[in-house]
């Protein structure tokens, strides 16, 4: 399975009572499609998967598949720190019609590399859906080391990794030592670098806010138009940084609120950004002529 381009790590919108806003979710997906993204990623960490109920989690995936309607790919977040729960979510994503499953490393319990291999092998051998590994040690406390990724890449339906390790040496080793395996940037600010090394795109937080600009940026890089890609990278760089001024996705949700798009507040224990952070987010949106 070829994954290439911009895949938006969707925020999950909530209404004023903190309930899932399914209408708003569908509105956001239609907007993403209109602005040219290649796919959407519901219920990843940006989608606050950790604070959604199982029923909400599954409904978000179903809504995304229904709304995408084959126009763009849907990579459903199905990770958990409980292998059986991750397996249940992955089976559900397959049955709902998702194109692939994004599986974050188990968090908090910090499995060894041997444990990660067993975790991913168990799920990949149990569900016939393409699987995208996801390493983000800053959030989970454990990294998928290059050697582990290389070993897992030999499993037929483990097709890609979203790398948010910040370790470009690791990225290069994986790209050099795997075959028919996709590396997607998991950090907007490293997308330019990772594509230049042979990566295929990004699973993006910033494209929630600026999907058209992100699509132009990434596809310019993929097409070898490095002058335009570099121009857009530096134009977007302040957005990449400000969206992590506080814990993701609180800044992205504030940005979408400022754009008058469905968002709502993050669920506790996350809280809305401070007034100082909100002012910085607004300033960056104004710089980009988004508001």
C-alpha positions in Angstrom: 0.0 0.0 0.0 1.4 3.4 -1.0 1.0 6.2 1.4 2.2 9.5 0.0 1.4 13.2 0.8 -0.4 14.9 3.6 -2.6 13.0 6.1 -4.3 15.2 8.6 -4.1 14.0 12.3 -7.7 15.2 12.9 -8.7 16.9 16.1 -11.9 15.5 17.6 -14.4 18.3 18.0 -16.6 18.5 21.1 -19.7 20.6 21.7 -20.3 23.1 24.5 -21.2 20.2 26.8 -18.0 18.3 26.0 -19.8 15.7 23.9 -18.6 14.3 20.6 -19.6 16.8 17.8 -20.1 14.4 14.9 -21.6 17.0 12.6 -18.5 19.2 13.3 -16.2 16.3 12.6 -17.8 15.6 9.3 -17.6 19.4 8.4 -13.9 19.3 9.2 -13.3 16.3 7.0 -15.2 17.8 4.1 -13.0 20.9 4.5 -9.9 18.8 4.5 -10.9 17.0 1.3 -11.8 20.3 -0.4 -8.4 21.7 0.5 -6.5 18.9 -1.1 -5.1 16.6 1.6 -4.4 13.0 0.7 -6.0 11.4 3.8 -7.3 11.9 7.3 -6.2 10.2 10.5 -9.1 10.1 13.1 -8.5 9.2 16.7 -4.8 9.5 16.8 -3.2 11.3 19.8 -4.2 14.6 18.2 -7.7 13.3 18.2 -7.6 12.8 22.0 -7.9 9.1 21.7 -6.9 8.7 25.4 -10.0 10.4 26.6 -12.6 9.0 24.2 -14.8 6.2 25.3 -14.6 3.0 23.2 -18.0 3.9 21.8 -16.9 7.4 20.8 -13.6 6.1 19.4 -15.4 3.6 17.1 -18.0 6.2 16.0 -15.3 8.7 15.0 -13.7 6.1 12.8 -17.1 5.1 11.3 -17.9 8.8 10.6 -14.5 9.5 9.0 -14.9 6.5 6.7 -18.4 7.5 5.8 -17.5 11.1 5.1 -14.3 10.4 3.2 -16.3 8.0 1.0 -13.2 6.9 -0.9 -12.2 10.4 -1.9 -9.2 10.3 0.4 -7.6 7.6 2.5 -8.6 7.0 6.2 -5.8 5.8 8.5 -7.6 5.1 11.8 -5.8 5.4 15.1 -6.1 2.0 16.8 -3.3 2.0 19.3 -3.5 1.2 23.0 -1.2 0.2 25.8 -3.4 -2.9 26.0 -2.6 -5.3 23.2 -6.1 -6.9 23.3 -7.8 -3.4 23.1 -5.5 -2.4 20.2 -6.5 -5.6 18.4 -10.2 -4.8 19.0 -9.8 -1.3 17.7 -7.8 -2.6 14.7 -10.5 -5.2 13.8 -13.1 -2.5 14.1 -11.2 -0.2 11.8 -11.0 -2.9 9.2 -14.6 -3.7 9.5 -15.6 0.0 9.3 -13.7 0.3 6.0 -10.6 2.2 7.0 -7.7 2.0 4.6 -5.0 1.5 7.3 -4.5 1.5 11.0 -2.1 3.8 12.9 -0.7 2.1 16.0 1.1 4.1 18.6 3.5 2.3 20.8 2.0 1.1 24.1 2.3 4.0 26.5 3.1 4.1 30.2 3.9 0.4 30.5 7.1 0.9 28.4 7.6 -2.4 26.7 11.0 -3.6 25.7 11.9 -3.8 22.0 11.1 -7.5 22.2 7.7 -6.6 23.7 7.0 -4.2 20.8 7.8 -6.9 18.3 5.4 -9.3 20.0 2.7 -6.6 20.3 2.8 -5.5 16.6 3.3 -9.1 15.3 0.3 -10.3 17.3 -2.0 -7.6 15.8 -0.6 -7.8 12.3 -1.1 -11.5 12.2 -4.6 -11.3 13.4 -6.1 -8.5 11.2 -5.7 -8.1 7.4 -5.4 -4.4 7.3 -2.3 -2.3 6.5 -0.6 -1.1 9.7 1.4 2.1 10.2 3.7 2.0 13.2 3.9 5.1 15.3 6.9 6.1 17.4 6.6 9.2 19.6 8.8 8.6 22.6 8.1 12.1 24.0 4.5 11.0 24.6 4.9 7.3 25.3 8.2 6.9 27.0 9.4 4.3 24.5 10.9 4.5 21.0 10.6 2.0 18.2 14.3 1.6 17.5 15.5 1.4 13.9 16.4 -2.3 14.3 12.9 -3.1 15.5 11.2 -1.2 12.7 13.4 -3.0 10.2 12.4 -6.3 11.6 8.7 -5.4 11.7 8.8 -4.1 8.1 9.3 -7.7 6.9 5.7 -8.5 8.0 3.6 -8.1 4.9 0.9 -5.8 6.3 3.2 -3.6 8.3 3.7 -1.0 5.6 4.9 2.2 7.1 6.0 4.2 10.2 5.0 7.6 11.4 8.3 8.8 12.9 8.0 11.5 15.6 11.2 10.5 17.4 13.1 13.6 16.2 16.0 11.3 15.4 17.0 11.7 11.8 19.7 9.1 12.0 17.0 6.6 12.9 15.0 7.7 9.9 17.9 7.3 7.6 18.7 3.8 8.9 15.1 2.7 8.3 15.0 4.2 4.8 18.3 2.6 3.9 17.6 -0.8 5.3 14.0 -1.5 4.4 12.3 -2.4 1.1 8.8 -1.3 0.0 8.3 0.4 3.4 7.1 4.0 3.8 8.4 6.6 6.3 6.0 9.4 7.1 7.1 12.4 9.2 5.3 12.6 12.5 6.6 16.2 13.1 5.6 19.0 10.8 8.8 20.9 11.3 10.9 17.9 10.1 8.8 17.0 7.1 11.1 18.9 4.7 14.1 17.0 6.0 12.4 13.6 6.0 11.1 13.9 2.4 14.6 15.0 1.3 16.0 11.8 2.8 13.4 9.7 1.0 10.3 9.9 3.2 6.9 10.0 1.6 5.0 12.7 3.4 3.6 13.6 6.8 0.9 12.8 9.3 0.3 16.5 10.2 -1.2 18.5 13.0 -0.7 21.8 11.1 -2.9 20.6 8.2 -5.9 20.9 10.6 -5.3 24.6 10.4 -3.7 25.2 7.0 -4.5 22.1 4.8 -4.0 23.9 1.4 -0.6 25.3 2.3 0.5 22.0 3.8 -0.6 20.1 0.7 1.3 22.6 -1.6 4.4 22.4 0.6 4.5 18.6 0.8 3.7 17.9 -2.9 6.2 20.5 -4.0 8.9 18.6 -2.0 7.7 15.2 -3.3 7.7 16.6 -6.9 11.3 17.9 -6.5 10.3 21.6 -6.5 12.6 22.3 -3.6 12.6 26.1 -4.1 8.9 26.3 -3.4 9.0 23.6 -0.8 11.7 25.5 1.2 9.7 28.8 0.8 6.6 27.2 2.2 8.5 25.3 4.9 9.8 28.6 6.3 6.4 30.3 5.8 4.7 27.6 7.8 7.5 27.2 10.4 6.0 29.6 12.9 2.7 27.6 12.7 4.6 24.3 13.3 6.1 25.8 16.4 3.1 27.6 17.9 0.9 24.5 17.6 3.1 22.9 20.2 3.4 26.0 22.5 1.3 23.9 24.9 0.4 20.3 24.9 -1.1 19.1 21.6 -4.0 19.4 20.6 -4.9 22.3 22.8 -3.2 24.9 20.6 -4.6 23.4 17.4 -8.1 23.5 19.0 -7.6 27.1 19.8 -6.5 27.8 16.3 -9.6 26.2 14.9 -11.8 28.1 17.3 -10.2 31.3 16.0 -10.9 30.2 12.5 -14.5 29.5 13.5 -14.3 25.9 12.7 -15.7 23.0 14.7 -13.4 22.2 17.6 -14.4 23.0 21.2 -12.1 22.6 24.1 -9.9 19.7 24.9 -11.0 17.2 27.4 -9.5 17.1 30.9 -6.8 16.6 32.0 -5.9 18.8 29.0 -7.1 22.4 29.3 -7.5 25.3 26.9 -4.4 27.3 26.2 -3.6 30.4 28.3 -4.5 33.9 27.0 -0.8 34.5 26.3 -0.5 31.4 24.1 -3.8 32.3 22.4 -2.5 35.7 21.4 0.6 34.0 19.9 -1.5 31.6 18.0 -3.7 34.4 16.7 -0.7 36.3 15.6 0.7 33.4 13.5 -2.7 32.8 11.9 -2.8 36.5 10.9 0.8 36.2 9.5 -0.4 33.4 7.3 -3.5 35.4 6.2 -5.8 32.7 7.6 -7.8 35.2 9.7 
